């Protein structure tokens, strides 16, 4: 799988660990930065490009990281077709794929007491498929809304 990853300075250390994990699992990683934990940067500058690559089909999935993962998910979700989910447990990692077919994973670099948790959540998220069924109709409603908003904005 080809996966884009991006973080701000607060998520940098976790980005480096997740990148190594992804490569170790045999995935191709597109690292969109940042390149340092020392220089403060704004998470939208890295999370939105990750989401755009997923939206355009240049990568299969994306991972966005910051201090909490909250703003990173919000920023990524502004991009058409993105279903970014902040994950905080094994169960949310599983359900975000199983029920929501999330294509972008958001995790906080400063909010996890056990440093192994985010790597486990990443593996669960990658290994879990979309259940479909009743969940498909819900995703179709979201996509229909996104298409309607896109069409209305192009008329302006």
N, C-alpha and C positions, 0 to 999 in steps of 0.2 A: 504494500500500500504506500502511496505517496502522501506525506503528511506535512503541512506547513505549521510552523511553530513561531510564536512571537511573545515577547514579554516586555514589561517596563523594568526599571532597575530593581524593584521589589521582588519581581518574579525571576530575575536573572539566574540565580543559583539553581532554582528548581527547573528552569528551562534547560540548563546545561545537563542536569541529571536525567530529565525526561528525554532529551535528545540522545544521550548515551543508551538509555533503555530502549528507545525506538529502534535505533541502529542495531542494537543487540538482538532485537526481535526480528530483524530482517527488513525493516521498513526504510524507505528513502525519506530523508528529512530535508525540508526546505526551511532554513533558519532565516527568518525575516528580522532578527534583532530583538532586542538591543544587544550590544556587545559588551556591556559592563554593568556591574552593580554600583559602581562608584559615581556615575554621572546621572543625576536625576533626569528622567524623561517622562513624557506623557503617554499613558497606555494606549489611547486611541491611535497614536501614530504607528503602533505595531500590531494592534489587534484588528483594526479595520483592514489592513492589507492581507492579513491571514484570511479573514472572512471573504474578502474579494476573490482571493485565489480559489477558495472552496466554491464560491458562487459561480465563478466562470468555468469550473471543472478542470482547472489546472492541477489541482490536488484532490485527493479523495476525501480527506478530512483535515481539520485544523485543531490546534491546541493553543489557547491563549492564557497567559499567566500574569499575575500581578500580586499586589499585597494580599487582597482578599479573594479575587476572582469575580467579584460582583460587578464592578465597573467594566471589567474586561468582557463579561458576558453581555452586558448592556450594549457596549460599543459594537461588538460582533453582530448582535441581533438587529442592528440598524441596516445591515446589508441584505438585499433581496435573497430569499431562499435559505437564509441561515437559521438554524435551530441550535443556538448555543446554550448550553446548560452548565451551570455551576454545580460541581460535584463536591460533596462533603462526606461521603460514606460509600461503602461497598454497594449498598442498596441503591443510592442515587446514581451511582455509576452504571449499574445494571438497568435501572428503570428508564434512564434518559435515552438509552438506545432501544430497549425493548418496546417502550410505549411511545416515545417521541421521535425516534429515528434521528437523534441529534447528530449533527455533522461537525460541530465544534465543541470541544471540551474546555471548560474554564475552571481553573483551580487557583487557590491562593497560595502564595509562597510564604506568607507570614502567619497563617491561621491553622497550621497542622502540627500538633504537638509531636506526633510520630512521623519522622521524615520518610518512612517507608510507605505510609498511607497513600500519598499521591501516585506513587509508582504502581501500587496495587490497583488503585482506581483506574489508572490509564490502561493497564492490562485487561481489566474487566470491561471497560468501555470499548476497547478494540475487539475483544472476543465475543461481545454480545451482539446478536442480530436484531433486526426489527421484527416484531411479532405480527404486524399488519392487522388484519381483522378490523375490529371496531375502532382501532386507533388510526387506521388509514383515513377514515371519513373525517376525523378531527384535523389531521394534517392537511387534507384537501381544503377544508374551510379556511385554514390559515393561508394556504397558498392562493386561494381565490381572493382573499382580502388583499394580499400583497400585490397580486396582478391588477386588481381594481384600483388600488392606490397608484400603482405605476402608470396605468393607462390614464387616470385622471390628471396626474402631474405632467404627463407628456402633452396634454391638451392646452396647458397654460402658456 
